[in-house]
Amino acid sequence: MWIWIAVVVVAVIIMGAAGVRLLGRLDGLRRAAVRLQRRQAEAAKLQEAALELQQTVLGVQQRAELIQEHAILKRG
């Protein structure tokens, strides 16, 4: 009888230790997921900024073309 109790106690201790390790890994995964979400939000902001910059460059390019056309017309 005492042998069975000892076996059960040892099994519970082993399962508890495995559970604690698993919870530690899950906490690490949770932190990694939070970091990943933060980076994803930063990437979305950078993408928006890149699109705005692209629009600005396009506008500057169009203005430069207009100025060049005006300069050509003044010469000719």
All heavy atoms as a GROMACS GRO file, in nm:
protein
  591
    1MET      N    1   0.083  -0.119   0.000
    1MET     CA    2   0.000   0.000   0.000
    1MET      C    3   0.088   0.125   0.000
    1MET      O    4   0.060   0.218  -0.076
    1MET     CB    5  -0.091  -0.004   0.123
    1MET     CG    6  -0.173   0.117   0.143
    1MET     SD    7  -0.321   0.100   0.044
    1MET     CE    8  -0.412   0.237   0.100
    2TRP      N    9   0.192   0.129   0.084
    2TRP     CA   10   0.279   0.246   0.091
    2TRP      C   11   0.354   0.265  -0.040
    2TRP      O   12   0.384   0.378  -0.079
    2TRP     CB   13   0.377   0.232   0.207
    2TRP     CG   14   0.311   0.247   0.341
    2TRP    CD1   15   0.283   0.149   0.428
    2TRP    CD2   16   0.261   0.368   0.398
    2TRP    NE1   17   0.220   0.198   0.538
    2TRP    CE2   18   0.205   0.335   0.522
    2TRP    CE3   19   0.259   0.500   0.357
    2TRP    CZ2   20   0.147   0.428   0.606
    2TRP    CZ3   21   0.201   0.593   0.440
    2TRP    CH2   22   0.146   0.558   0.563
    3ILE      N   23   0.381   0.155  -0.106
    3ILE     CA   24   0.452   0.163  -0.234
    3ILE      C   25   0.366   0.237  -0.337
    3ILE      O   26   0.412   0.324  -0.410
    3ILE     CB   27   0.490   0.022  -0.284
    3ILE    CG1   28   0.594  -0.040  -0.190
    3ILE    CG2   29   0.543   0.029  -0.427
    3ILE    CD1   30   0.626  -0.182  -0.220
    4TRP      N   31   0.238   0.204  -0.341
    4TRP     CA   32   0.146   0.269  -0.436
    4TRP      C   33   0.131   0.418  -0.404
    4TRP      O   34   0.129   0.502  -0.495
    4TRP     CB   35   0.009   0.201  -0.436
    4TRP     CG   36   0.015   0.066  -0.500
    4TRP    CD1   37   0.001  -0.054  -0.439
    4TRP    CD2   38   0.040   0.038  -0.638
    4TRP    NE1   39   0.016  -0.156  -0.530
    4TRP    CE2   40   0.040  -0.101  -0.654
    4TRP    CE3   41   0.064   0.118  -0.750
    4TRP    CZ2   42   0.061  -0.162  -0.776
    4TRP    CZ3   43   0.085   0.057  -0.872
    4TRP    CH2   44   0.084  -0.082  -0.884
    5ILE      N   45   0.125   0.451  -0.278
    5ILE     CA   46   0.115   0.592  -0.239
    5ILE      C   47   0.241   0.667  -0.282
    5ILE      O   48   0.234   0.778  -0.335
    5ILE     CB   49   0.091   0.604  -0.087
    5ILE    CG1   50  -0.048   0.550  -0.052
    5ILE    CG2   51   0.105   0.749  -0.042
    5ILE    CD1   52  -0.076   0.542   0.097
    6ALA      N   53   0.357   0.604  -0.262
    6ALA     CA   54   0.484   0.666  -0.302
    6ALA      C   55   0.489   0.684  -0.453
    6ALA      O   56   0.534   0.788  -0.503
    6ALA     CB   57   0.600   0.581  -0.254
    7VAL      N   58   0.441   0.584  -0.527
    7VAL     CA   59   0.440   0.593  -0.674
    7VAL      C   60   0.351   0.709  -0.719
    7VAL      O   61   0.387   0.789  -0.806
    7VAL     CB   62   0.395   0.460  -0.737
    7VAL    CG1   63   0.365   0.477  -0.886
    7VAL    CG2   64   0.500   0.353  -0.715
    8VAL      N   65   0.234   0.721  -0.659
    8VAL     CA   66   0.141   0.829  -0.694
    8VAL      C   67   0.201   0.965  -0.659
    8VAL      O   68   0.194   1.060  -0.737
    8VAL     CB   69   0.005   0.807  -0.624
    8VAL    CG1   70  -0.083   0.930  -0.638
    8VAL    CG2   71  -0.064   0.684  -0.680
    9VAL      N   72   0.263   0.975  -0.542
    9VAL     CA   73   0.324   1.102  -0.501
    9VAL      C   74   0.436   1.140  -0.596
    9VAL      O   75   0.447   1.256  -0.640
    9VAL     CB   76   0.374   1.094  -0.355
    9VAL    CG1   77   0.462   1.212  -0.321
    9VAL    CG2   78   0.256   1.083  -0.259
   10VAL      N   79   0.521   1.046  -0.632
   10VAL     CA   80   0.630   1.073  -0.726
   10VAL      C   81   0.574   1.115  -0.862
   10VAL      O   82   0.623   1.210  -0.925
   10VAL     CB   83   0.723   0.951  -0.738
   10VAL    CG1   84   0.820   0.966  -0.854
   10VAL    CG2   85   0.799   0.928  -0.609
   11ALA      N   86   0.469   1.047  -0.906
   11ALA     CA   87   0.408   1.082  -1.035
   11ALA      C   88   0.350   1.224  -1.031
   11ALA      O   89   0.364   1.301  -1.127
   11ALA     CB   90   0.300   0.981  -1.071
   12VAL      N   91   0.286   1.260  -0.921
   12VAL     CA   92   0.230   1.394  -0.907
   12VAL      C   93   0.341   1.498  -0.907
   12VAL      O   94   0.329   1.604  -0.970
   12VAL     CB   95   0.143   1.404  -0.780
   12VAL    CG1   96   0.107   1.548  -0.748
   12VAL    CG2   97   0.017   1.320  -0.796
   13ILE      N   98   0.451   1.469  -0.839
   13ILE     CA   99   0.564   1.562  -0.836
   13ILE      C  100   0.622   1.579  -0.976
   13ILE      O  101   0.650   1.693  -1.020
   13ILE     CB  102   0.672   1.514  -0.736
   13ILE    CG1  103   0.619   1.526  -0.593
   13ILE    CG2  104   0.802   1.591  -0.754
   13ILE    CD1  105   0.708   1.463  -0.489
   14ILE      N  106   0.638   1.471  -1.049
   14ILE     CA  107   0.691   1.478  -1.185
   14ILE      C  108   0.597   1.557  -1.275
   14ILE      O  109   0.640   1.643  -1.353
   14ILE     CB  110   0.716   1.336  -1.242
   14ILE    CG1  111   0.833   1.271  -1.168
   14ILE    CG2  112   0.742   1.341  -1.392
   14ILE    CD1  113   0.854   1.125  -1.202
   15MET      N  114   0.467   1.532  -1.265
   15MET     CA  115   0.370   1.606  -1.346
   15MET      C  116   0.369   1.754  -1.308
   15MET      O  117   0.356   1.841  -1.394
   15MET     CB  118   0.230   1.546  -1.330
   15MET     CG  119   0.215   1.412  -1.401
   15MET     SD  120   0.054   1.337  -1.378
   15MET     CE  121  -0.053   1.460  -1.446
   16GLY      N  122   0.383   1.784  -1.180
   16GLY     CA  123   0.388   1.924  -1.136
   16GLY      C  124   0.510   1.995  -1.193
   16GLY      O  125   0.501   2.110  -1.239
   17ALA      N  126   0.624   1.927  -1.190
   17ALA     CA  127   0.747   1.987  -1.245
   17ALA      C  128   0.732   2.011  -1.395
   17ALA      O  129   0.771   2.116  -1.447
   17ALA     CB  130   0.867   1.897  -1.217
   18ALA      N  131   0.672   1.915  -1.464
   18ALA     CA  132   0.650   1.932  -1.608
   18ALA      C  133   0.554   2.047  -1.635
   18ALA      O  134   0.572   2.125  -1.729
   18ALA     CB  135   0.597   1.802  -1.669
   19GLY      N  136   0.452   2.059  -1.551
   19GLY     CA  137   0.357   2.169  -1.565
   19GLY      C  138   0.421   2.305  -1.544
   19GLY      O  139   0.393   2.400  -1.618
   20VAL      N  140   0.509   2.315  -1.446
   20VAL     CA  141   0.578   2.442  -1.420
   20VAL      C  142   0.666   2.479  -1.538
   20VAL      O  143   0.668   2.595  -1.581
   20VAL     CB  144   0.661   2.432  -1.289
   20VAL    CG1  145   0.756   2.549  -1.275
   20VAL    CG2  146   0.568   2.423  -1.169
   21ARG      N  147   0.738   2.382  -1.593
   21ARG     CA  148   0.822   2.409  -1.711
   21ARG      C  149   0.737   2.452  -1.829
   21ARG      O  150   0.773   2.544  -1.903
   21ARG     CB  151   0.903   2.285  -1.748
   21ARG     CG  152   1.014   2.256  -1.647
   21ARG     CD  153   1.096   2.137  -1.689
   21ARG     NE  154   1.172   2.170  -1.808
   21ARG     CZ  155   1.222   2.080  -1.892
   21ARG    NH1  156   1.203   1.952  -1.869
   21ARG    NH2  157   1.290   2.117  -1.998
   22LEU      N  158   0.623   2.387  -1.847
   22LEU     CA  159   0.533   2.422  -1.957
   22LEU      C  160   0.480   2.564  -1.942
   22LEU      O  161   0.476   2.640  -2.038
   22LEU     CB  162   0.417   2.322  -1.964
   22LEU     CG  163   0.315   2.345  -2.076
   22LEU    CD1  164   0.382   2.333  -2.212
   22LEU    CD2  165   0.201   2.247  -2.064
   23LEU      N  166   0.442   2.600  -1.821
   23LEU     CA  167   0.392   2.735  -1.797
   23LEU      C  168   0.502   2.839  -1.823
   23LEU      O  169   0.474   2.947  -1.874
   23LEU     CB  170   0.338   2.748  -1.655
   23LEU     CG  171   0.206   2.674  -1.628
   23LEU    CD1  172   0.168   2.688  -1.481
   23LEU    CD2  173   0.096   2.729  -1.716
   24GLY      N  174   0.625   2.805  -1.788
   24GLY     CA  175   0.736   2.896  -1.817
   24GLY      C  176   0.755   2.917  -1.966
   24GLY      O  177   0.777   3.028  -2.013
   25ARG      N  178   0.743   2.810  -2.042
   25ARG     CA  179   0.755   2.821  -2.188
   25ARG      C  180   0.638   2.900  -2.246
   25ARG      O  181   0.655   2.979  -2.338
   25ARG     CB  182   0.761   2.683  -2.252
   25ARG     CG  183   0.891   2.613  -2.226
   25ARG     CD  184   0.895   2.480  -2.296
   25ARG     NE  185   1.020   2.411  -2.268
   25ARG     CZ  186   1.047   2.289  -2.309
   25ARG    NH1  187   0.958   2.223  -2.379
   25ARG    NH2  188   1.163   2.234  -2.279
   26LEU      N  189   0.519   2.878  -2.194
   26LEU     CA  190   0.403   2.952  -2.243
   26LEU      C  191   0.418   3.101  -2.216
   26LEU      O  192   0.379   3.184  -2.298
   26LEU     CB  193   0.275   2.898  -2.179
   26LEU     CG  194   0.229   2.760  -2.226
   26LEU    CD1  195   0.106   2.716  -2.148
   26LEU    CD2  196   0.201   2.759  -2.374
   27ASP      N  197   0.475   3.136  -2.102
   27ASP     CA  198   0.498   3.277  -2.070
   27ASP      C  199   0.596   3.337  -2.170
   27ASP      O  200   0.578   3.449  -2.218
   27ASP     CB  201   0.549   3.292  -1.927
   27ASP     CG  202   0.559   3.438  -1.886
   27ASP    OD1  203   0.461   3.512  -1.905
   27ASP    OD2  204   0.666   3.476  -1.834
   28GLY      N  205   0.700   3.263  -2.203
   28GLY     CA  206   0.796   3.310  -2.303
   28GLY      C  207   0.730   3.328  -2.440
   28GLY      O  208   0.756   3.425  -2.510
   29LEU      N  209   0.643   3.236  -2.476
   29LEU     CA  210   0.572   3.247  -2.603
   29LEU      C  211   0.479   3.368  -2.603
   29LEU      O  212   0.465   3.437  -2.703
   29LEU     CB  213   0.492   3.120  -2.630
   29LEU     CG  214   0.573   2.998  -2.673
   29LEU    CD1  215   0.482   2.876  -2.683
   29LEU    CD2  216   0.642   3.023  -2.805
   30ARG      N  217   0.416   3.395  -2.489
   30ARG     CA  218   0.327   3.510  -2.479
   30ARG      C  219   0.405   3.640  -2.498
   30ARG      O  220   0.364   3.729  -2.572
   30ARG     CB  221   0.256   3.511  -2.344
   30ARG     CG  222   0.154   3.625  -2.329
   30ARG     CD  223   0.104   3.639  -2.186
   30ARG     NE  224   0.211   3.659  -2.090
   30ARG     CZ  225   0.273   3.776  -2.070
   30ARG    NH1  226   0.242   3.881  -2.141
   30ARG    NH2  227   0.368   3.786  -1.978
   31ARG      N  228   0.521   3.648  -2.432
   31ARG     CA  229   0.604   3.768  -2.448
   31ARG      C  230   0.650   3.784  -2.592
   31ARG      O  231   0.653   3.895  -2.646
   31ARG     CB  232   0.723   3.762  -2.353
   31ARG     CG  233   0.685   3.799  -2.210
   31ARG     CD  234   0.807   3.807  -2.120
   31ARG     NE  235   0.825   3.675  -2.058
   31ARG     CZ  236   0.936   3.604  -2.058
   31ARG    NH1  237   1.045   3.652  -2.113
   31ARG    NH2  238   0.941   3.485  -2.002
   32ALA      N  239   0.686   3.674  -2.655
   32ALA     CA  240   0.730   3.680  -2.795
   32ALA      C  241   0.614   3.725  -2.885
   32ALA      O  242   0.634   3.802  -2.979
   32ALA     CB  243   0.781   3.544  -2.841
   33ALA      N  244   0.494   3.680  -2.857
   33ALA     CA  245   0.378   3.721  -2.936
   33ALA      C  246   0.350   3.870  -2.920
   33ALA      O  247   0.317   3.939  -3.017
   33ALA     CB  248   0.255   3.639  -2.895
   34VAL      N  249   0.366   3.921  -2.799
   34VAL     CA  250   0.346   4.064  -2.775
   34VAL      C  251   0.450   4.145  -2.852
   34VAL      O  252   0.418   4.247  -2.916
   34VAL     CB  253   0.351   4.096  -2.624
   34VAL    CG1  254   0.359   4.245  -2.599
   34VAL    CG2  255   0.230   4.037  -2.554
   35ARG      N  256   0.576   4.101  -2.848
   35ARG     CA  257   0.682   4.171  -2.924
   35ARG      C  258   0.651   4.167  -3.074
   35ARG      O  259   0.670   4.267  -3.145
   35ARG     CB  260   0.817   4.106  -2.898
   35ARG     CG  261   0.879   4.147  -2.766
   35ARG     CD  262   1.027   4.110  -2.759
   35ARG     NE  263   1.055   3.971  -2.787
   35ARG     CZ  264   1.064   3.874  -2.695
   35ARG    NH1  265   1.046   3.902  -2.568
   35ARG    NH2  266   1.090   3.750  -2.730
   36LEU      N  267   0.604   4.054  -3.121
   36LEU     CA  268   0.572   4.040  -3.263
   36LEU      C  269   0.458   4.134  -3.303
   36LEU      O  270   0.463   4.198  -3.409
   36LEU     CB  271   0.534   3.895  -3.295
   36LEU     CG  272   0.505   3.862  -3.440
   36LEU    CD1  273   0.627   3.890  -3.527
   36LEU    CD2  274   0.462   3.717  -3.454
   37GLN      N  275   0.357   4.146  -3.218
   37GLN     CA  276   0.247   4.237  -3.247
   37GLN      C  277   0.296   4.381  -3.250
   37GLN      O  278   0.252   4.461  -3.335
   37GLN     CB  279   0.136   4.222  -3.143
   37GLN     CG  280   0.056   4.094  -3.160
   37GLN     CD  281  -0.046   4.075  -3.049
   37GLN    OE1  282  -0.035   4.136  -2.942
   37GLN    NE2  283  -0.143   3.989  -3.073
   38ARG      N  284   0.386   4.417  -3.158
   38ARG     CA  285   0.442   4.552  -3.157
   38ARG      C  286   0.519   4.580  -3.286
   38ARG      O  287   0.505   4.685  -3.348
   38ARG     CB  288   0.535   4.571  -3.038
   38ARG     CG  289   0.475   4.662  -2.933
   38ARG     CD  290   0.576   4.694  -2.824
   38ARG     NE  291   0.558   4.598  -2.715
   38ARG     CZ  292   0.653   4.533  -2.654
   38ARG    NH1  293   0.778   4.553  -2.684
   38ARG    NH2  294   0.627   4.447  -2.558
   39ARG      N  295   0.600   4.484  -3.328
   39ARG     CA  296   0.677   4.501  -3.451
   39ARG      C  297   0.585   4.510  -3.572
   39ARG      O  298   0.613   4.583  -3.667
   39ARG     CB  299   0.776   4.386  -3.468
   39ARG     CG  300   0.892   4.396  -3.372
   39ARG     CD  301   0.993   4.288  -3.394
   39ARG     NE  302   1.101   4.300  -3.299
   39ARG     CZ  303   1.191   4.207  -3.280
   39ARG    NH1  304   1.187   4.096  -3.350
   39ARG    NH2  305   1.286   4.225  -3.192
   40GLN      N  306   0.476   4.434  -3.569
   40GLN     CA  307   0.380   4.439  -3.679
   40GLN      C  308   0.316   4.577  -3.687
   40GLN      O  309   0.299   4.632  -3.796
   40GLN     CB  310   0.274   4.331  -3.658
   40GLN     CG  311   0.183   4.310  -3.776
   40GLN     CD  312   0.087   4.194  -3.753
   40GLN    OE1  313   0.062   4.154  -3.640
   40GLN    NE2  314   0.033   4.142  -3.860
   41ALA      N  315   0.283   4.635  -3.573
   41ALA     CA  316   0.225   4.770  -3.570
   41ALA      C  317   0.327   4.872  -3.620
   41ALA      O  318   0.293   4.964  -3.697
   41ALA     CB  319   0.179   4.804  -3.429
   42GLU      N  320   0.453   4.857  -3.580
   42GLU     CA  321   0.558   4.948  -3.627
   42GLU      C  322   0.576   4.935  -3.778
   42GLU      O  323   0.594   5.036  -3.848
   42GLU     CB  324   0.690   4.916  -3.557
   42GLU     CG  325   0.693   4.955  -3.410
   42GLU     CD  326   0.818   4.906  -3.340
   42GLU    OE1  327   0.908   4.849  -3.406
   42GLU    OE2  328   0.827   4.926  -3.218
   43ALA      N  329   0.569   4.813  -3.829
   43ALA     CA  330   0.583   4.791  -3.973
   43ALA      C  331   0.467   4.857  -4.048
   43ALA      O  332   0.488   4.915  -4.156
   43ALA     CB  333   0.588   4.642  -4.004
   44ALA      N  334   0.347   4.850  -3.993
   44ALA     CA  335   0.232   4.914  -4.058
   44ALA      C  336   0.251   5.066  -4.061
   44ALA      O  337   0.221   5.131  -4.162
   44ALA     CB  338   0.104   4.877  -3.984
   45LYS      N  339   0.302   5.124  -3.952
   45LYS     CA  340   0.327   5.268  -3.950
   45LYS      C  341   0.434   5.307  -4.052
   45LYS      O  342   0.422   5.407  -4.121
   45LYS     CB  343   0.371   5.313  -3.810
   45LYS     CG  344   0.260   5.313  -3.708
   45LYS     CD  345   0.314   5.358  -3.572
   45LYS     CE  346   0.207   5.348  -3.466
   45LYS     NZ  347   0.260   5.384  -3.333
   46LEU      N  348   0.539   5.226  -4.060
   46LEU     CA  349   0.645   5.253  -4.157
   46LEU      C  350   0.592   5.243  -4.300
   46LEU      O  351   0.630   5.321  -4.387
   46LEU     CB  352   0.762   5.158  -4.138
   46LEU     CG  353   0.849   5.182  -4.016
   46LEU    CD1  354   0.951   5.070  -4.000
   46LEU    CD2  355   0.920   5.316  -4.027
   47GLN      N  356   0.503   5.149  -4.323
   47GLN     CA  357   0.446   5.133  -4.456
   47GLN      C  358   0.362   5.256  -4.492
   47GLN      O  359   0.368   5.306  -4.604
   47GLN     CB  360   0.360   5.006  -4.462
   47GLN     CG  361   0.314   4.971  -4.601
   47GLN     CD  362   0.243   4.838  -4.606
   47GLN    OE1  363   0.208   4.781  -4.503
   47GLN    NE2  364   0.220   4.788  -4.724
   48GLU      N  365   0.285   5.307  -4.395
   48GLU     CA  366   0.207   5.428  -4.419
   48GLU      C  367   0.299   5.546  -4.450
   48GLU      O  368   0.273   5.624  -4.543
   48GLU     CB  369   0.122   5.461  -4.297
   48GLU     CG  370   0.000   5.375  -4.279
   48GLU     CD  371  -0.080   5.415  -4.156
   48GLU    OE1  372  -0.078   5.534  -4.120
   48GLU    OE2  373  -0.144   5.326  -4.098
   49ALA      N  374   0.406   5.559  -4.373
   49ALA     CA  375   0.501   5.668  -4.395
   49ALA      C  376   0.566   5.656  -4.532
   49ALA      O  377   0.588   5.756  -4.601
   49ALA     CB  378   0.607   5.669  -4.285
   50ALA      N  379   0.597   5.533  -4.573
   50ALA     CA  380   0.658   5.512  -4.705
   50ALA      C  381   0.561   5.551  -4.816
   50ALA      O  382   0.602   5.610  -4.917
   50ALA     CB  383   0.701   5.366  -4.720
   51LEU      N  384   0.433   5.520  -4.798
   51LEU     CA  385   0.335   5.560  -4.899
   51LEU      C  386   0.321   5.712  -4.908
   51LEU      O  387   0.312   5.768  -5.017
   51LEU     CB  388   0.198   5.496  -4.867
   51LEU     CG  389   0.189   5.346  -4.890
   51LEU    CD1  390   0.054   5.292  -4.841
   51LEU    CD2  391   0.206   5.314  -5.038
   52GLU      N  392   0.322   5.778  -4.792
   52GLU     CA  393   0.316   5.924  -4.792
   52GLU      C  394   0.439   5.983  -4.860
   52GLU      O  395   0.429   6.078  -4.938
   52GLU     CB  396   0.306   5.977  -4.648
   52GLU     CG  397   0.173   5.953  -4.583
   52GLU     CD  398   0.169   6.004  -4.440
   52GLU    OE1  399   0.249   6.093  -4.404
   52GLU    OE2  400   0.085   5.952  -4.363
   53LEU      N  401   0.555   5.928  -4.831
   53LEU     CA  402   0.679   5.974  -4.893
   53LEU      C  403   0.675   5.953  -5.043
   53LEU      O  404   0.717   6.039  -5.121
   53LEU     CB  405   0.798   5.903  -4.831
   53LEU     CG  406   0.936   5.944  -4.880
   53LEU    CD1  407   0.961   6.092  -4.852
   53LEU    CD2  408   1.043   5.860  -4.814
   54GLN      N  409   0.621   5.841  -5.085
   54GLN     CA  410   0.609   5.811  -5.227
   54GLN      C  411   0.519   5.914  -5.295
   54GLN      O  412   0.551   5.963  -5.405
   54GLN     CB  413   0.554   5.671  -5.247
   54GLN     CG  414   0.549   5.625  -5.390
   54GLN     CD  415   0.496   5.483  -5.403
   54GLN    OE1  416   0.446   5.426  -5.307
   54GLN    NE2  417   0.508   5.427  -5.521
   55GLN      N  418   0.410   5.951  -5.230
   55GLN     CA  419   0.320   6.053  -5.286
   55GLN      C  420   0.391   6.187  -5.293
   55GLN      O  421   0.376   6.261  -5.391
   55GLN     CB  422   0.194   6.064  -5.200
   55GLN     CG  423   0.103   5.943  -5.208
   55GLN     CD  424   0.049   5.920  -5.348
   55GLN    OE1  425   0.017   6.015  -5.419
   55GLN    NE2  426   0.040   5.795  -5.388
   56THR      N  427   0.467   6.221  -5.191
   56THR     CA  428   0.541   6.347  -5.191
   56THR      C  429   0.643   6.350  -5.304
   56THR      O  430   0.655   6.450  -5.376
   56THR     CB  431   0.612   6.367  -5.055
   56THR    OG1  432   0.514   6.364  -4.952
   56THR    CG2  433   0.687   6.498  -5.051
   57VAL      N  434   0.716   6.241  -5.322
   57VAL     CA  435   0.815   6.234  -5.429
   57VAL      C  436   0.747   6.246  -5.565
   57VAL      O  437   0.797   6.316  -5.654
   57VAL     CB  438   0.897   6.102  -5.418
   57VAL    CG1  439   0.980   6.078  -5.544
   57VAL    CG2  440   0.986   6.106  -5.296
   58LEU      N  441   0.634   6.183  -5.580
   58LEU     CA  442   0.560   6.191  -5.706
   58LEU      C  443   0.518   6.336  -5.733
   58LEU      O  444   0.530   6.385  -5.846
   58LEU     CB  445   0.438   6.100  -5.701
   58LEU     CG  446   0.353   6.093  -5.828
   58LEU    CD1  447   0.436   6.040  -5.945
   58LEU    CD2  448   0.232   6.005  -5.806
   59GLY      N  449   0.470   6.405  -5.630
   59GLY     CA  450   0.432   6.545  -5.645
   59GLY      C  451   0.550   6.633  -5.682
   59GLY      O  452   0.539   6.720  -5.770
   60VAL      N  453   0.662   6.611  -5.616
   60VAL     CA  454   0.783   6.689  -5.647
   60VAL      C  455   0.828   6.661  -5.790
   60VAL      O  456   0.868   6.752  -5.864
   60VAL     CB  457   0.895   6.658  -5.546
   60VAL    CG1  458   1.028   6.716  -5.591
   60VAL    CG2  459   0.858   6.709  -5.408
   61GLN      N  460   0.820   6.536  -5.831
   61GLN     CA  461   0.860   6.499  -5.967
   61GLN      C  462   0.770   6.568  -6.069
   61GLN      O  463   0.818   6.620  -6.171
   61GLN     CB  464   0.854   6.348  -5.983
   61GLN     CG  465   0.901   6.298  -6.117
   61GLN     CD  466   0.892   6.147  -6.128
   61GLN    OE1  467   0.844   6.079  -6.037
   61GLN    NE2  468   0.939   6.093  -6.238
   62GLN      N  469   0.640   6.571  -6.043
   62GLN     CA  470   0.548   6.637  -6.135
   62GLN      C  471   0.576   6.787  -6.143
   62GLN      O  472   0.573   6.846  -6.251
   62GLN     CB  473   0.404   6.611  -6.092
   62GLN     CG  474   0.360   6.468  -6.113
   62GLN     CD  475   0.223   6.438  -6.053
   62GLN    OE1  476   0.171   6.516  -5.974
   62GLN    NE2  477   0.165   6.325  -6.091
   63ARG      N  478   0.604   6.848  -6.027
   63ARG     CA  479   0.637   6.992  -6.027
   63ARG      C  480   0.766   7.018  -6.104
   63ARG      O  481   0.776   7.116  -6.178
   63ARG     CB  482   0.649   7.043  -5.884
   63ARG     CG  483   0.513   7.072  -5.823
   63ARG     CD  484   0.529   7.137  -5.687
   63ARG     NE  485   0.463   7.047  -5.593
   63ARG     CZ  486   0.507   7.019  -5.472
   63ARG    NH1  487   0.615   7.073  -5.426
   63ARG    NH2  488   0.440   6.936  -5.395
   64ALA      N  489   0.863   6.931  -6.087
   64ALA     CA  490   0.990   6.946  -6.158
   64ALA      C  491   0.968   6.935  -6.309
   64ALA      O  492   1.027   7.011  -6.388
   64ALA     CB  493   1.091   6.842  -6.112
   65GLU      N  494   0.883   6.845  -6.352
   65GLU     CA  495   0.853   6.831  -6.494
   65GLU      C  496   0.784   6.957  -6.547
   65GLU      O  497   0.814   7.003  -6.658
   65GLU     CB  498   0.766   6.708  -6.518
   65GLU     CG  499   0.841   6.577  -6.499
   65GLU     CD  500   0.749   6.455  -6.503
   65GLU    OE1  501   0.626   6.473  -6.521
   65GLU    OE2  502   0.801   6.343  -6.488
   66LEU      N  503   0.692   7.013  -6.469
   66LEU     CA  504   0.624   7.135  -6.510
   66LEU      C  505   0.724   7.251  -6.523
   66LEU      O  506   0.719   7.328  -6.620
   66LEU     CB  507   0.514   7.172  -6.411
   66LEU     CG  508   0.385   7.091  -6.418
   66LEU    CD1  509   0.290   7.129  -6.305
   66LEU    CD2  510   0.317   7.114  -6.553
   67ILE      N  511   0.812   7.262  -6.425
   67ILE     CA  512   0.914   7.369  -6.429
   67ILE      C  513   1.003   7.353  -6.552
   67ILE      O  514   1.037   7.449  -6.620
   67ILE     CB  515   0.996   7.370  -6.298
   67ILE    CG1  516   0.907   7.415  -6.182
   67ILE    CG2  517   1.119   7.456  -6.312
   67ILE    CD1  518   0.970   7.398  -6.046
   68GLN      N  519   1.039   7.227  -6.580
   68GLN     CA  520   1.123   7.200  -6.696
   68GLN      C  521   1.049   7.237  -6.825
   68GLN      O  522   1.108   7.298  -6.917
   68GLN     CB  523   1.164   7.053  -6.698
   68GLN     CG  524   1.267   7.019  -6.802
   68GLN     CD  525   1.311   6.873  -6.792
   68GLN    OE1  526   1.248   6.795  -6.724
   68GLN    NE2  527   1.418   6.840  -6.862
   69GLU      N  528   0.922   7.205  -6.833
   69GLU     CA  529   0.844   7.240  -6.951
   69GLU      C  530   0.834   7.392  -6.967
   69GLU      O  531   0.846   7.445  -7.078
   69GLU     CB  532   0.704   7.180  -6.941
   69GLU     CG  533   0.700   7.030  -6.961
   69GLU     CD  534   0.562   6.971  -6.941
   69GLU    OE1  535   0.463   7.048  -6.933
   69GLU    OE2  536   0.551   6.848  -6.932
   70HIS      N  537   0.813   7.464  -6.857
   70HIS     CA  538   0.807   7.609  -6.862
   70HIS      C  539   0.941   7.668  -6.908
   70HIS      O  540   0.944   7.764  -6.986
   70HIS     CB  541   0.767   7.668  -6.726
   70HIS     CG  542   0.625   7.648  -6.691
   70HIS    ND1  543   0.521   7.709  -6.760
   70HIS    CD2  544   0.564   7.575  -6.595
   70HIS    CE1  545   0.406   7.674  -6.707
   70HIS    NE2  546   0.428   7.591  -6.606
   71ALA      N  547   1.049   7.610  -6.860
   71ALA     CA  548   1.182   7.659  -6.900
   71ALA      C  549   1.205   7.636  -7.049
   71ALA      O  550   1.261   7.723  -7.119
   71ALA     CB  551   1.289   7.588  -6.818
   72ILE      N  552   1.159   7.523  -7.101
   72ILE     CA  553   1.174   7.494  -7.242
   72ILE      C  554   1.090   7.590  -7.325
   72ILE      O  555   1.133   7.642  -7.429
   72ILE     CB  556   1.138   7.347  -7.273
   72ILE    CG1  557   1.242   7.254  -7.212
   72ILE    CG2  558   1.124   7.322  -7.422
   72ILE    CD1  559   1.205   7.106  -7.217
   73LEU      N  560   0.968   7.618  -7.280
   73LEU     CA  561   0.880   7.710  -7.352
   73LEU      C  562   0.935   7.853  -7.352
   73LEU      O  563   0.921   7.925  -7.451
   73LEU     CB  564   0.740   7.709  -7.290
   73LEU     CG  565   0.658   7.582  -7.312
   73LEU    CD1  566   0.528   7.590  -7.237
   73LEU    CD2  567   0.633   7.559  -7.461
   74LYS      N  568   0.999   7.895  -7.245
   74LYS     CA  569   1.056   8.031  -7.238
   74LYS      C  570   1.173   8.046  -7.334
   74LYS      O  571   1.196   8.151  -7.390
   74LYS     CB  572   1.100   8.063  -7.095
   74LYS     CG  573   0.986   8.097  -7.003
   74LYS     CD  574   1.038   8.139  -6.869
   74LYS     CE  575   0.919   8.175  -6.778
   74LYS     NZ  576   0.964   8.219  -6.646
   75ARG      N  577   1.250   7.938  -7.350
   75ARG     CA  578   1.365   7.943  -7.440
   75ARG      C  579   1.319   7.946  -7.586
   75ARG      O  580   1.382   8.008  -7.670
   75ARG     CB  581   1.454   7.818  -7.423
   75ARG     CG  582   1.540   7.824  -7.300
   75ARG     CD  583   1.637   7.708  -7.302
   75ARG     NE  584   1.650   7.654  -7.168
   75ARG     CZ  585   1.689   7.533  -7.139
   75ARG    NH1  586   1.717   7.449  -7.234
   75ARG    NH2  587   1.700   7.494  -7.014
   76GLY      N  588   1.214   7.873  -7.614
   76GLY     CA  589   1.173   7.855  -7.753
   76GLY      C  590   1.078   7.953  -7.803
   76GLY      O  591   1.082   8.061  -7.841
   0.00000   0.00000   0.00000
